[in-house]
């Protein structure tokens, strides 16, 4: 299992919900954290909680629907002078639930793809060459289990696209110590999931962070949080390495 103590992780969507929980979890293991929110100020509470655990931490702001802001954020991170070994692309948006789905506006797709697909891939493309140079890296992109719901077409299509490009990249890096995988937190009571979701945000742990700790040089897997519910991190990593197969994109 990877020892993350002293390493640096970038966690997007870290101001609240699953991203905040993941950042605090990593910090509890001694990992230094870069927190992303729509503005750096949005992450102030998380920043205080993370620093209270004795690690170094910074917060950065970027509106992920604006590629120019993503680029500026990446430049700001580079200027920190730290080596980012772990990326959790947690941030995402569910634009709307369209009961009259045959009238889904183009804007649903535009916004969803910018935030849920393009921004995380910009981040991947930025850090992967550096990780390859260092000979170590862990990237976990957050997906969704939503299927066969045209009411959420923009969201589900953007997540499906993220899955596809992530797995294409995983094929390239598989067998190296730069590992790229996806995770599905499940339907949780967050701003995105809504108040009626069946699962608490805490149920996503340790599943959503397992991809940062696995150490078997295998990329291209879906670490669905439900597989690890109730496990310790050590149990979850062992289960992931022994039992989670490569993700093939099946809808069944």
C-alpha positions as CSV (number, residue, x, y, z in Angstrom):
1,X,0.0,0.0,0.0
2,X,1.3,3.5,-0.9
3,X,2.4,5.6,2.0
4,X,1.1,9.1,1.2
5,X,2.8,10.8,4.1
6,X,4.7,13.9,2.8
7,X,3.3,13.6,-0.7
8,X,1.1,16.2,-2.3
9,X,-2.4,15.7,-3.6
10,X,-4.7,17.9,-5.6
11,X,-8.4,17.4,-4.7
12,X,-11.0,19.2,-6.8
13,X,-14.4,20.1,-5.5
14,X,-12.8,20.1,-2.0
15,X,-15.0,22.9,-0.4
16,X,-17.7,20.4,0.6
17,X,-19.2,17.0,0.3
18,X,-17.2,14.1,-1.0
19,X,-14.3,16.1,-2.1
20,X,-13.9,17.7,1.4
21,X,-14.2,14.2,3.0
22,X,-11.5,12.8,0.7
23,X,-9.1,15.7,1.4
24,X,-9.5,15.3,5.1
25,X,-9.0,11.5,4.8
26,X,-5.8,12.0,2.9
27,X,-4.6,14.6,5.3
28,X,-5.3,12.2,8.1
29,X,-2.7,9.9,6.5
30,X,-0.1,12.7,6.4
31,X,-0.7,13.8,2.8
32,X,-0.2,17.5,2.0
33,X,-3.2,18.9,0.1
34,X,-4.0,21.4,-2.6
35,X,-7.8,22.2,-2.4
36,X,-9.7,23.4,-5.4
37,X,-13.0,25.3,-5.2
38,X,-14.8,27.8,-7.4
39,X,-12.8,30.3,-5.4
40,X,-10.0,29.7,-3.0
41,X,-12.2,31.3,-0.3
42,X,-14.8,28.6,-0.7
43,X,-12.2,26.1,0.7
44,X,-11.4,28.1,3.8
45,X,-13.2,25.7,6.2
46,X,-11.7,22.6,4.6
47,X,-8.2,24.3,4.6
48,X,-8.5,24.9,8.4
49,X,-9.5,21.3,9.1
50,X,-6.8,19.9,6.9
51,X,-4.0,22.1,8.4
52,X,-5.3,21.1,11.9
53,X,-4.2,17.5,11.0
54,X,-0.6,18.8,10.8
55,X,0.0,18.8,7.0
56,X,0.8,21.6,4.6
57,X,-2.1,22.8,2.5
58,X,-3.1,25.4,0.0
59,X,-6.4,26.4,-1.6
60,X,-6.8,27.5,-5.3
61,X,-9.8,28.8,-7.1
62,X,-11.1,28.0,-10.6
63,X,-14.5,28.0,-12.3
64,X,-14.2,24.7,-14.1
65,X,-16.6,25.7,-16.8
66,X,-14.0,28.1,-18.0
67,X,-10.9,26.5,-19.5
68,X,-8.9,29.6,-19.1
69,X,-9.4,29.6,-15.4
70,X,-8.4,25.9,-15.2
71,X,-5.2,26.8,-17.1
72,X,-4.5,29.7,-14.7
73,X,-5.1,27.4,-11.7
74,X,-2.6,24.8,-13.0
75,X,0.0,27.6,-13.5
76,X,-0.7,28.7,-9.9
77,X,-0.1,25.2,-8.7
78,X,3.1,24.9,-10.6
79,X,4.3,28.1,-9.0
80,X,3.9,26.6,-5.6
81,X,7.0,24.6,-6.3
82,X,5.6,21.3,-5.0
83,X,5.4,17.9,-6.7
84,X,1.8,16.7,-7.2
85,X,1.8,12.9,-6.9
86,X,-1.9,12.4,-6.5
87,X,-4.9,13.9,-8.3
88,X,-8.5,13.3,-7.2
89,X,-10.8,14.8,-9.9
90,X,-13.8,14.9,-7.7
91,X,-15.5,18.1,-8.8
92,X,-18.6,17.8,-11.0
93,X,-22.0,19.2,-11.7
94,X,-25.5,17.9,-12.5
95,X,-27.1,20.7,-14.4
96,X,-30.7,19.7,-14.3
97,X,-33.2,16.9,-14.2
98,X,-35.3,17.3,-17.4
99,X,-38.7,15.6,-17.1
100,X,-39.4,16.7,-20.7
101,X,-36.1,15.2,-21.8
102,X,-36.8,15.6,-25.5
103,X,-36.4,19.3,-24.9
104,X,-33.0,19.1,-23.2
105,X,-31.2,22.3,-24.1
106,X,-27.8,22.3,-25.7
107,X,-26.5,24.3,-22.7
108,X,-26.9,21.1,-20.5
109,X,-24.4,19.4,-22.7
110,X,-22.0,22.4,-23.0
111,X,-21.8,23.0,-19.3
112,X,-21.7,19.4,-18.3
113,X,-18.9,18.5,-20.7
114,X,-16.8,21.6,-19.7
115,X,-17.0,20.8,-16.0
116,X,-17.3,17.0,-15.9
117,X,-15.1,16.0,-18.9
118,X,-12.9,18.8,-20.2
119,X,-11.6,20.3,-16.9
120,X,-10.6,17.0,-15.4
121,X,-8.9,15.9,-18.6
122,X,-7.0,19.2,-18.8
123,X,-5.8,18.5,-15.3
124,X,-4.8,14.9,-16.2
125,X,-2.9,16.1,-19.3
126,X,-1.0,18.6,-17.2
127,X,0.2,16.3,-14.5
128,X,0.7,13.0,-16.4
129,X,4.0,14.0,-18.1
130,X,5.4,15.2,-14.7
131,X,4.3,11.9,-13.1
132,X,5.9,9.9,-15.8
133,X,9.1,11.8,-15.4
134,X,9.1,11.2,-11.6
135,X,8.1,7.6,-12.1
136,X,5.1,7.8,-9.8
137,X,1.5,9.1,-9.9
138,X,-2.0,8.3,-9.0
139,X,-5.1,9.9,-10.7
140,X,-8.6,9.0,-9.8
141,X,-11.4,10.5,-11.9
142,X,-14.9,10.5,-10.4
143,X,-17.6,8.9,-12.5
144,X,-21.3,8.2,-12.0
145,X,-23.4,5.1,-12.0
146,X,-26.3,6.8,-13.7
147,X,-27.6,4.7,-16.7
148,X,-30.7,4.8,-18.8
149,X,-32.0,8.1,-17.5
150,X,-32.5,10.5,-20.4
151,X,-33.7,13.1,-17.9
152,X,-30.0,13.6,-16.9
153,X,-28.5,13.3,-20.4
154,X,-26.0,16.1,-20.2
155,X,-24.6,14.8,-16.9
156,X,-24.5,11.1,-17.8
157,X,-23.1,11.7,-21.2
158,X,-20.3,13.8,-19.8
159,X,-19.4,11.2,-17.2
160,X,-19.5,8.5,-19.9
161,X,-17.1,10.6,-21.9
162,X,-14.8,11.0,-18.9
163,X,-14.8,7.2,-18.4
164,X,-13.8,6.6,-22.1
165,X,-10.9,9.0,-22.2
166,X,-9.7,7.9,-18.7
167,X,-9.7,4.3,-19.8
168,X,-8.0,5.0,-23.0
169,X,-5.2,6.7,-21.0
170,X,-5.2,3.9,-18.5
171,X,-4.3,1.5,-21.3
172,X,-1.2,3.5,-22.0
173,X,0.0,3.7,-18.4
174,X,-1.1,0.2,-17.3
175,X,1.9,-1.7,-15.9
176,X,3.7,1.5,-14.7
177,X,3.7,3.2,-11.4
178,X,1.6,6.0,-12.9
179,X,-1.9,4.6,-12.2
180,X,-5.1,6.1,-13.5
181,X,-8.5,4.8,-12.5
182,X,-12.1,5.9,-11.9
183,X,-14.3,5.9,-8.8
184,X,-18.1,6.0,-8.4
185,X,-19.1,7.5,-5.0
186,X,-22.6,6.2,-5.3
187,X,-25.7,8.3,-4.8
188,X,-24.9,10.5,-1.8
189,X,-26.7,13.4,0.0
190,X,-24.6,16.2,-1.4
191,X,-25.4,19.4,-3.2
192,X,-25.2,17.3,-6.4
193,X,-27.0,14.2,-5.2
194,X,-29.7,16.1,-3.4
195,X,-31.2,15.7,0.1
196,X,-33.2,12.5,-0.8
197,X,-30.2,10.4,-1.8
198,X,-30.0,7.1,0.1
199,X,-26.3,7.4,1.2
200,X,-24.4,9.8,3.5
201,X,-21.3,11.4,2.0
202,X,-19.2,9.5,4.5
203,X,-20.2,6.2,2.9
204,X,-18.0,7.1,-0.1
205,X,-14.9,6.5,2.1
206,X,-12.6,4.7,1.8
207,X,-13.8,3.8,-1.7
208,X,-13.2,7.2,-3.4
209,X,-9.6,7.3,-2.2
210,X,-8.6,3.7,-2.7
211,X,-7.0,4.6,-6.1
212,X,-4.5,6.8,-4.3
213,X,-3.2,3.9,-2.2
214,X,-3.2,0.9,-4.5
215,X,0.3,-0.2,-5.4
216,X,0.0,-3.0,-8.0
217,X,0.7,-1.0,-11.2
218,X,-2.7,-1.8,-12.6
219,X,-4.7,1.0,-14.3
220,X,-8.2,1.0,-15.8
221,X,-10.4,0.0,-12.9
222,X,-13.6,1.4,-11.4
223,X,-13.3,1.6,-7.6
224,X,-17.0,1.9,-6.9
225,X,-17.4,3.1,-3.3
226,X,-20.1,0.6,-2.5
227,X,-17.6,-2.2,-2.9
228,X,-15.6,-1.0,0.1
229,X,-18.3,0.2,2.5
230,X,-17.4,-0.6,6.1
231,X,-13.8,-1.6,5.3
232,X,-10.7,-0.1,6.8
233,X,-8.4,1.5,4.3
234,X,-6.0,-1.5,4.5
235,X,-8.9,-3.9,3.8
236,X,-10.1,-1.8,1.0
237,X,-6.7,-1.6,-0.7
238,X,-6.3,-5.4,-0.4
239,X,-9.8,-6.0,-1.9
240,X,-9.1,-3.5,-4.7
241,X,-5.8,-5.2,-5.7
242,X,-7.2,-8.7,-5.5
243,X,-10.8,-8.4,-6.7
244,X,-11.5,-5.3,-8.8
245,X,-11.1,-6.1,-12.6
246,X,-10.3,-3.7,-15.3
247,X,-13.3,-1.6,-16.3
248,X,-14.8,-2.6,-19.7
249,X,-17.5,0.0,-19.9
250,X,-20.5,-2.4,-19.8
251,X,-23.9,-0.9,-19.0
252,X,-25.1,-4.1,-17.4
